[in-house]
Amino acid sequence: MKNKLNLLAVSAQKIDRQHVQLVLVIVSLAMLVLGIGAPADGGGVGLGR
């Protein structure tokens, strides 16, 4: 268990700030693309339909 904890600590130290920023940018762009392709909400409540 101690070895796994040490391995996790070492791998966490190897994560660079730029890698985190890159992942966030990619996730944001993917969400934007998915949002653009989403269908418009008709909102049929209260419109007298």
C-alpha positions in Angstrom: 0.0 0.0 0.0 2.8 2.3 0.8 4.4 1.7 -2.6 1.2 2.6 -4.3 0.9 5.8 -2.3 4.5 6.7 -3.2 3.8 5.9 -6.9 0.7 8.1 -6.8 2.7 11.0 -5.2 5.5 10.7 -7.8 3.0 10.6 -10.7 1.2 13.6 -9.3 4.4 15.6 -9.2 5.0 14.8 -12.9 1.8 16.4 -13.9 2.7 19.8 -15.3 0.5 22.9 -15.1 0.5 23.2 -18.9 -0.9 19.6 -19.2 -3.8 20.5 -16.8 -4.5 23.6 -18.9 -4.4 21.7 -22.1 -6.9 19.1 -20.8 -9.2 21.9 -19.6 -9.1 23.5 -23.0 -9.8 20.3 -24.8 -12.7 19.5 -22.5 -14.1 23.0 -22.9 -13.9 22.8 -26.7 -15.6 19.4 -26.7 -18.4 20.7 -24.5 -18.8 23.7 -26.8 -19.0 21.4 -29.9 -21.6 19.2 -28.2 -23.5 22.2 -27.1 -23.6 23.6 -30.7 -25.0 20.3 -31.9 -27.7 20.1 -29.2 -31.3 20.6 -30.3 -33.1 23.7 -29.3 -35.4 23.4 -26.4 -39.0 24.0 -27.6 -40.2 24.9 -24.1 -43.7 23.8 -24.8 -44.9 24.7 -21.2 -47.0 27.9 -21.0 -47.0 28.7 -24.7 -50.6 27.6 -25.3 -49.8 24.6 -27.4 
